[in-house]
């Protein structure tokens, strides 16, 4: 009676061996046999000629089961979380494969035949030991999502620029050092992760990625940004924290759709006046820089909800900060602030305020208008104690 079964899920059942009956289920379309510590897959699985979805996640597999390449109708293959060191050359038999998940294995290289998976749309190779990609990797022109973070890549093949359908690319934690020129050709990209890639500079052609909405560049060695960064008019998220930035280009003010920017843990001494053009900002992080002031134009951030600027050298706040009526969180601890603007009470949405380790002697009268649920002020002493402790 199981002969007509189309979907079978046998996850987390502590089954150490692949059940023999499965290979007799000739009509099976989807099989999930994950987290069972079953380290061997029988050759008979290749008899499931109608199988379209196969998930063998977290089973401790130490080899790529060669019989899988007989499953010519496979559209989704998930082998994540195993110990697979290499892929069968006959992988090109899976011509209909659209989704291939191989994260958390020990793969050191891909066979050239891998590049013949022309229908592949989503490929996850995160957390492997890849040092390079095949020269013809760019033949995978239908790829929409490519996750290849946490490997050992030092460069990308020239053909990589042919991935014209790519919208989501994750390359973080790879020792690239330099952003390859081929990236500029990926004109459909919307999401790009380049965190912790040992980047010291960005090329001017980064501005070619006009559709980009999310750009992660944290934990690199960037000292400056190219003027062309301002061409990324659709950018909504820009993460630049933990770099060595000492200055921002005026063109950053062209990012009119930006909603979130992380600039903390850099070496910024000031922000350009054009920064105030980012009037769609909701989240702004400026902690651990060398800022001694905030631009007056910060008052333009009518949608700003979250602002942190702790561990800087701010002595005063611009009066315009009181225009931030959408602000919910304001963290200004570890600065040199001596007073608050008189109209601080205009921050009607403010819920959390931290002013620890400043030099504020008195709060303005309007402060009583605030409806805070969290307020912290641990003011440093203003007068030295005399010999009697007073």
N, C-alpha and C positions, 0 to 999 in steps of 0.2 A: 504493500500500500504506500510505501515511501517513494515508489518509482516516479510519481508525478510531482514530487517535492521540488519547489523552485528556489526557496530561500531557507538556509540553514545557519543558525547562529549558535556556536558552542564555545563562548568566551568564558574565561576564568573558572574552569571546571576542574582544574588540576589533573587534566588528562595528559599522561606522559607519552602516549603513543597515538598516532593517527588512526582513528577507527577504520577498519577494513570496509565497512558498509558504505562509506562515503563515496568510494570510487564506483559504486554501482548506481549512484543517483544520476542517471544520464540526462535528466531534464533540469538539473540544478543550474540556476542562473547566478545565485549569490551565495558565497560561503565565507563565513567569518569564524576562524579558529584561532583566536588570539589569547595571549597570556595564559598558556597552558604548559609551558616549559617542554614543549614537544620539539626536540632538536632535529628530527628527521622527517622529511616529507616523502612518502612513497612514490615511486614512479607511476603508480596507477592513477595518481591525481591527474595525469595527462589525458586520461580517458574522459574527463568531464568537458566534452567538446562544446557544450552550450554555455559554459561558465563565462560570465561577463564581469563579475566583481569577486575578488579574492583578497581576504585580509588575514595575514599571518603575523600579526604584530606581537612583539615581545615574547617570542618562543625560544630564544637562545639558539637560533639557526646559525651554524658556522659556515655553511656554504649556500650559494644560490641554488635552489633545487632545479636541476636541468629540465625536469619534466614540465616545469611551468611554461616553458617556451612552446609547448605543444598546444597551449590554450589560446588558440588563434583569435577567439572572439573577445578576449579580455579587454575591458575598457578601463577598469580600475584595479590596480595592484598595489597593496600596502604591505611592505615588508619592514616597516620601521621597528627600531628597538631590538635588533638582533646583532649578530657578530659577523655578518657577511663581509668578506674582504674583497670580493670581485664579482663582476656581473658576467654571465654567460655571453659568449659572442653571438649565440643564436637568438639573442634578445630581439633582434630585428624581425623575428617571426611574428611578434605581437604588433601587427600593423595597425590595429584599431585602438591601441592603448591611448587613453586620453589623460589619465591620472596615474602618476607613479610616485609612491612615497617610500623613500629609502633613508630617512633621517635616523641618526643614532646607530649607525653601523660602523664598519672599519674599512670602507671602500677607499682604495688608494688611487685607482684610475678607472676610467670608463673605456670600454672597447670602442673602436671606431664605428662598429655596427650600431652602437647606441644612437648615433646621429641619423639613423634611418627611421626612427620612430616619428614619422612625419605628422602624425595626428595628435601628438602629445600637446596638451594644453596646460597641465599643471605638473610641476616636477619639484619634489622636495628632497634635497641632498644635504640638509643641514647636519652638522655634527658628524662628519666623516673625516677621512685623512687625505682628501684630494689635494694634490700639489699642482695639478694642471687639468685643463679640459681638452678634449680632442679638437684638432684644428677645424673640423667641419661641424662643430657644435652649432654654428649659426644656421645649419640646415633645418633646425627645429623651429621653423618659421611660424608655427601655430601656437607656440608657447605664449601663454598669457600671464602665468605666475611661475617664477623661478626662485626657489629658496635654497641658497647655497652657502649660508653662513656657517661659521665655526669649522672652517677647513684650513688648508695651508696654501691657498692660492696666492701667488705673487704677481700674476698677470692674467689676462684674458685673451683668448685667440682673436685674431683680427675679424674673423667671421661673426663674432659675437654681435656686431653692429647690425647683422641681418635679421635679428630677432624683432622685427618691426611690429609684431602684435603684442609684445611684452608690456604689461601694465604694472606689474608688481615684481620688484627685484630686491632680494635681500642678500647682501654681501658682507654683513658685519662680521667682525672677528676673522679677518683674513689679512695677512701681511702684505697687502698690495703696494703700499708705499706711495704709489702714484696712481691717479685715476686714469685708466686707459682711454685713449682717444675714441675708441669705438663706442663708448657710452653716449657720445653726442648724437649718434644716429638713432637712438631708441626714443623716437619722437612720440610714442604712445604711452610712455611711462607716466604713471600717476603716483606710485609709491616707490621710494628708493631708500634703502637702508645701507649706510656706509660707515656705521659706527665702529670704532676700534679697528681701523684699517691702516693705521700708521701714516695717514695722509698729512703732508706738510703744506701742500697748496691745492687749490682747485683750479682747473683750467678755465679759461674764458668761455669755452664752448659749453660749460654747464648751463649757460643761459639758453641753449637750444632746446632744452626740455620744457617746452612751453605748456604742456599739459600736466606737469608735475604738481601734485597737491600735498604730498608729504615727503620731507627730506630729513633724514636722520644722519647727523655728522658728529655726534658726541664722541668723546674719548679719542680724539686725534691730536695732531700737533699743529693745527692751523693757526697762523699768525695774522692772516688777513683774508678777506674775501674778494673775489673779482667783482668789478663793476657790473658785470653781466648778471649777477645774482638778482638784480632788479628786474630782469626780463621774465622771471618766473611768476607771472601775474596771477596764476591760479593757485599759488602756494597757500595752504592753510596751516600747515604744521612745519616748523623749522626748529630742529634741535641742534644747538651748537655748544652745549655745555661741555666743560672739561676739555677745553682747547687752550691755545695761547694767544687768543685774539686781543690785540691792544687797541684796535680801531675798527669801526664799521664804515663801509662806504655810504655816501649820501643816497645812493640808489636803493638802499634797503627800504627807503620810504616809499618805493614804487610797489611794494608787495601789499597792495590794497585789500587783498582777501585774507591776509594772515590772521589767524585766530589764536595761535599758540606759538610762542617763541621762548626757547630756553637759552639763556646767555650766561648762566651761572658758572663759577669756577673758570674764569678767564682773567685777562689783565686789562680790562677796559677802564679807562680813566674818565671817559665821557661818552655820551650818546649823541649822534648827529641830530640837529634840529628837525631834519626830515623824518625822524623816528615818530614824530607826532602824527604823521600821515596814516599810521597803521590803526585807523579808527575802528577796525573790527576785532581788535585784539580782545581776547577773553582771559588769557593766561600769560603772565610775564614774569620770568624768573631772572633776577639780576644778582643773586647772592655771590659772595666771595669774588669781588672785583676790586678796583681801586677808585670807584666812583665817589666824587666829593659833592656831586649835585645831580639832580634830575632835571631834564629839560622842561621848560614851561609848557611846551606843547603836549606834555603828558596828559594835560586836562582834556585833550581831544578823545581820549579813550573811553567813550561813553558806554561801551559794552564790557569794559574790563571787570572781571570778577575776582581775579586772584593776582596779587602783586607781592613778590618777595624780593627784598633787597637787603638782607642781613649780611653782616661782615663786610661792610664798605666803610667809607669815610664821610658819609653824609652829615653835614652840620645843620642844614635847614631843609625844609621841604617847600617846594613852590606852592603858592596859594592855589594854583590851578588844580592841585591834587584833590581839592574839595569838590571838584566837578564830577568826580568819579562816582556817580550815584548808584551804579550797579555793583560796586566793589563789595565783596563779601569777606575776603581775607586780605589782611595787610600785615606783613611781617617785616619789621624794621629793626630788629635787635642787632646789637653789636655795631653801632654807628657812633657818631659824635653829635647827635641831635640835641640842641639845647632848648628848643621850643617847638610847639606845633602851631600850624596856621589857626587863626581865630575862628575860621569857618569849618573846622574839622567836623563839627556836628552835622554838616550837610551830607555826610556819608551815611545816608539813611538805610542802606542795605547792609552795612558793615556788621558782621557777626563775630569775627575773630581779629584781634589786634594784639600784636606783640611788640613792645617797646623796651624790652630788657636791655640792660647795659648801654644806656645812653646817658645824657647829662640833663635830662628834663627836670626842672625844679617845680614847675607848675603846669597844670592842665588848663586850657582855655575854658571859659564858662559854657561854650556851646557843646563841650564834651558830654554834658548831661543828656543831650538829645540822642546820643547813640544808644542802640538797642543791642549791646554786645552780649554774647553768651560765653565768650572767652576773652579775657583781658589780662595781660601780664606786663608789669613795669617794675623792674628791679633796678631802680636808679642808682647809679654810682654816687659815692659821697662827693659833696661839693666843697666842703670845708675840711681841712685837716683837723684831726682831734688834737686838743691841747694835752699837756702833760698829765692832766687829771682825767683824761678820757672824755672831755666835753667838747 
